[in-house]
Amino acid sequence: MTLKNNALIDVEIVERVEETTEIARFALRRPDGAPLPGFTAGAHIDVEISEGLIRQYSLSNDPTLRDHYEITVLKEPESRGGSAKLHADFTVGDHLRISAPRNMFELSDGAAPVMLFAGGIGITPLLAMAHTLHHDARAFELHYCARTPESMALRARLQESGFANHVYFHFDNGPEAQLLDISAVMAGSGGDAQIYVCGPSGFIDWVCDSARKAGLPEQQIHKEFFAATTDLPSAQDNSSFDVTVASSGETFTVGPDETIIEVLEDHGIEILMSCQQGICGSCATKVLEGEVAHHDQVLTEDQKTEERLFTPCCSRAVPGGRLVLDL
């Protein structure tokens, strides 16, 4: 996997903290101390761990600080190589190359209250959001769920923050009274509340379904996945189809076992890409004509329908269709 058309930034690991036995926090700075690109809460960066090994990690530090970035990495039990290598091979003084931040999980504008729900390592983008909401004096709550206190990363950061009174911890092994009563929280959130959730897919589904049951409209529910789920193209979806590049008129056939990005790359047409799973949004491309079979987990319904965006790393044309791309 490579990062296309994207200037990488050399950074040095200046701090490594073992948040838990399975989670490490890394602080990254430029070697010359120059400011890093600014970012907004919810943003992530691509990290080149080794040649061809690129992973995405949310930035968890206060976005007003540009002297460093912080990423917090769970060593996944079924790691594809990224998190395991970071944990095993990288410490203070080592260098990495990263992309500039990108954000597909932006905080909404306005004064509406915000409800943040973190499941496990899903706390990382929500911590940055809490910093921003606190700076903006905006009403919010952060509900953080984990199996045990010992498995909860960044807990000390939250307890020592200026917004600690907005944070609620919930542990699976704790007393029943402290478990997250999602129905009660949603009922008390107010009809204009904006909901943000990040964590395992089952946790995200639970929070989003609870918000819908409480009557909150879809445009007020925002989610970010850290890994693709099993919503993959079916055998029927994987039939061949054509894609046309609008600027040149060239048309290429995408085979059942090919992605649009692979076919375009074979013909010298590069699109910025990273995760190749439809969870980071870096390859989002506008469709001028045709019907898309969407398989991403990052674009909103408005982005799919109103802005006509899709992710060519995993999405396809409907069977028998053709897509004309704004390229």
QUIGIHU-V328799 format. One line per field, one symbol per residue. ss: DSSP state (H for helix, E for strand, L for the rest). phi: phi as a letter, one per 20 degrees, with the letter a starting at -180 (. if undefined). Layout:
ss->???
phi->???
This chain:
ss->LLLLLLLLEEEEEEEEEELLLLEEEEEEELLLLLLLLLLLLLLEEEEEEELLEEEEEELLLLLLLLLLEEEEEELLLLLLLHHHHHHHHLLLLLEEEELLLELLLLLLLLLLLEEEEEEHHHHHHHHHHHHHHHHLLLLEEEEEEELLHHHLLLHHHHHHLLLHHHEEEEELLLLHHHLLLHHHHHHLLLLLLEEEEELLHHHHHHHHHHHHHLLLLHHHEEEELLLLLLLLLLLLLLLLEEEEELLLLLEEEELLLLLHHHHHHHLLLLLLLLLLLLLLLLLEEEEEELLEELLLLLLLHHHHHLLLEEELLLLEELLLLEEEELL
phi->.ceelcfedecdfdbccefbfdccddddcfgemffegfbdgofccedeebgnddcdcfedefffedfbdcccdeffgdgepffffgfeddbgnfdcdceffccdcffffodffcddcddlfffgffffffgffffeldfbccdddbfbgfeefmffgffeffdgfedcecdfeeggfeffeffffffefnfdfedccbqfgffffffffffffenffgfddcbceebfeefdgfgffeffbdcdeffdnfccedfgdddfffffffdmddcgbbflcmddnfegcedebodeefceccfeffffefemebdffbebffgnebdddfc
